[in-house]
Amino acid sequence: MVNNHDRVVIRGLRGVAAAETKISFVEPLGALYYLGYNIDALVEHVCYEEVVYLLLHGKLPTRKELDELKSQLIAEMILPEAVINNIKSFPLNSHPMEVLRTEISHLSMYDPDPESTSEHVNIRRAIRLVAKVPTIVATLHRTRTNQQLVAPNEEVGLPENFLYLFRGKTADSEEKEAIDRFMTLHADHGFNASTFAARVTASTNSDMYSAVTGAVGTLKGPLHGGASEKVMYMLDDINTEEEVEDYIQGMLDDQKKIMGFGHRVYRSEDPRTKHLRVIAGNLCHRTNTMNLYNLCRRIENVVHEKKKIFPNVDFYAAVTLNALGVPFDFFTPFFASSRICGWTAHVIEQYKDAVLLRPSSSYVGEYGRPFTPLEKR
Ligand SMILES: CC(C)(COP(=O)(O)OP(=O)(O)OC[C@H]1O[C@@H](n2cnc3c(N)ncnc32)[C@H](O)[C@@H]1OP(=O)(O)O)[C@@H](O)C(=O)NCCC(=O)NCCS
């Protein structure tokens, strides 16, 4: 028998490089690159659809390519009737992430080329998912709140349409910029847990829908994308800036994690935070909720003083979505509606790598235990 007790376990796969990627790079000192472009430049100068094109094709689009992609995305925002009917049938207490996970899986049954695994068809499939995931999220919200479903507006882009389908009203220029930047900042992030889950599924040559369904289930956890919803419950619990110190100390004394803080890779501030802080601040100013923004600034200072950790993407993302009128339980679905772009790009890259992702383990159980028949146990 081969003894594998002595296999080295890298707990949590911390620092392990499981594959090569050209899609994005998370620089521990606090930078993020998509295909080599710094996120700080992308968020200022390109729209979300350019990022979608970049991640799926490896280059920024020409004007013609961008226009084509935008039209394709709007056309693909329409859902199969069966998906809409399913969304209407789920128990009202089901979490939006449960519905999203189920309906992405359901979408696979309506794929127009189910047998094809060519890269061309996979890019088409990715575009379908990038367009349809936000519509699933918006449709769920509209049906839950007994509001009419709204058809996409062909005159505007995907992020603006997402807000339009969700809220039923046209976004103004500041809201439009906020949702576009939110989606760009959430589009991809290296080998995070949900992307890795998607790549593991893709590495068995399973289909893109299965890979993305697994990714949604992984994102749902509060240590990953589920954190943004929890941030808002924490902010709701703290009434004034004066309460912050005791509240945070109480959480730390109880060994509880402060949601929206800390990161596996970054050793300084998450590079997305500075952008989301500005967006959240502007929106809070407009909605007369600067008290919430100031509370966040105080929490940042106190957590840093006590633990030397920084806010991650989820902290100000929560405040941003709240100011855009998104209910707390839809925060993670908004994250998923943007990350769908990165997940599908990674699935396509993983197919090209063509290797099964299958680690080993260090077995620490027993061997050769004596067997007792059922009637004698
Ligand atoms: C994201 C997360 C899972 C990373 O975990 P990790 O890689 O194991 O964290 P680290 O090893 O860098 O933690 C270093 C130290 O900071 C502490 N820490 C990290 N995040 C913390 C948090 N949010 N609240 C309190 N303490 C935290 C750890 O307990 C550890 O303390 P110790 O050295 O006293 O044991 C963790 O930071 C976390 O749970 N954050 C809250 C959930 C969240 O916001 N998730 C979204 C991530 S984008």
The ligand as a Tripos MOL2 file, in Angstrom:
@<TRIPOS>MOLECULE
LIG
   48    50     1     0     0
SMALL
NO_CHARGES

@<TRIPOS>ATOM
      1 C1        -11.7730   36.7770    2.6930 C.3       1 LIG1
      2 C2        -11.2920   35.9080    3.8390 C.3       1 LIG1
      3 C3        -12.0660   34.5700    3.8170 C.3       1 LIG1
      4 C4         -9.8100   35.6360    3.6210 C.3       1 LIG1
      5 O1         -9.4390   34.7360    4.6140 O.3       1 LIG1
      6 P1         -7.9030   34.3510    4.8620 P.3       1 LIG1
      7 O2         -7.1450   34.3630    3.5990 O.co2     1 LIG1
      8 O3         -7.8950   33.0710    5.6140 O.co2     1 LIG1
      9 O4         -7.4600   35.5600    5.7970 O.3       1 LIG1
     10 P2         -5.9800   35.9540    6.2840 P.3       1 LIG1
     11 O5         -5.1620   34.7180    6.4410 O.co2     1 LIG1
     12 O6         -5.4270   37.0050    5.4090 O.co2     1 LIG1
     13 O7         -6.2710   36.5950    7.7120 O.3       1 LIG1
     14 C5         -5.2450   37.2360    8.4410 C.3       1 LIG1
     15 C6         -5.7470   37.5920    9.8090 C.3       1 LIG1
     16 O8         -6.8060   38.5450    9.6910 O.3       1 LIG1
     17 C7         -7.9830   38.0180   10.2680 C.3       1 LIG1
     18 N1         -9.0990   38.3930    9.4210 N.ar      1 LIG1
     19 C8         -9.1600   38.2850    8.0810 C.ar      1 LIG1
     20 N2        -10.3310   38.7620    7.6550 N.ar      1 LIG1
     21 C9        -11.0100   39.1720    8.7460 C.ar      1 LIG1
     22 C10       -12.2550   39.7490    8.9410 C.ar      1 LIG1
     23 N3        -13.0460   40.0060    7.9070 N.pl3     1 LIG1
     24 N4        -12.6510   40.0600   10.1910 N.ar      1 LIG1
     25 C11       -11.8470   39.8230   11.2350 C.ar      1 LIG1
     26 N5        -10.6300   39.2670   11.1060 N.ar      1 LIG1
     27 C12       -10.2180   38.9440    9.8810 C.ar      1 LIG1
     28 C13        -7.7860   36.5010   10.2970 C.3       1 LIG1
     29 O9         -8.5890   35.8910   11.2820 O.3       1 LIG1
     30 C14        -6.3220   36.4380   10.6080 C.3       1 LIG1
     31 O10        -6.1600   36.7650   11.9710 O.3       1 LIG1
     32 P3         -5.0550   36.0250   12.8680 P.3       1 LIG1
     33 O11        -3.7520   36.2800   12.1620 O.co2     1 LIG1
     34 O12        -5.1980   36.6850   14.1800 O.co2     1 LIG1
     35 O13        -5.4370   34.5700   12.8420 O.co2     1 LIG1
     36 C15       -11.4860   36.6260    5.1930 C.3       1 LIG1
     37 O14       -10.7940   37.8490    5.1560 O.3       1 LIG1
     38 C16       -12.9510   36.8370    5.5300 C.2       1 LIG1
     39 O15       -13.6090   35.9160    6.0260 O.2       1 LIG1
     40 N6        -13.4870   38.0660    5.2820 N.am      1 LIG1
     41 C17       -14.8860   38.3350    5.5730 C.3       1 LIG1
     42 C18       -15.7640   37.8360    4.4520 C.3       1 LIG1
     43 C19       -15.6260   38.6750    3.2150 C.2       1 LIG1
     44 O16       -15.6730   39.8950    3.2530 O.2       1 LIG1
     45 N7        -15.4640   37.9810    2.0860 N.am      1 LIG1
     46 C20       -15.3430   38.6160    0.8020 C.3       1 LIG1
     47 C21       -13.9520   38.4320    0.2760 C.3       1 LIG1
     48 S1        -13.6860   39.3630   -1.2080 S.3       1 LIG1
@<TRIPOS>BOND
     1     1     2 1
     2     2     3 1
     3     2     4 1
     4     2    36 1
     5     4     5 1
     6     5     6 1
     7     6     7 2
     8     6     8 1
     9     6     9 1
    10     9    10 1
    11    10    11 2
    12    10    12 1
    13    10    13 1
    14    13    14 1
    15    14    15 1
    16    15    16 1
    17    15    30 1
    18    16    17 1
    19    17    18 1
    20    17    28 1
    21    18    19 ar
    22    18    27 ar
    23    19    20 ar
    24    20    21 ar
    25    21    22 ar
    26    21    27 ar
    27    22    23 1
    28    22    24 ar
    29    24    25 ar
    30    25    26 ar
    31    26    27 ar
    32    28    29 1
    33    28    30 1
    34    30    31 1
    35    31    32 1
    36    32    33 2
    37    32    34 1
    38    32    35 1
    39    36    37 1
    40    36    38 1
    41    38    39 2
    42    38    40 1
    43    40    41 1
    44    41    42 1
    45    42    43 1
    46    43    44 2
    47    43    45 1
    48    45    46 1
    49    46    47 1
    50    47    48 1
@<TRIPOS>SUBSTRUCTURE
     1 LIG1         1 GROUP 0 **** ****
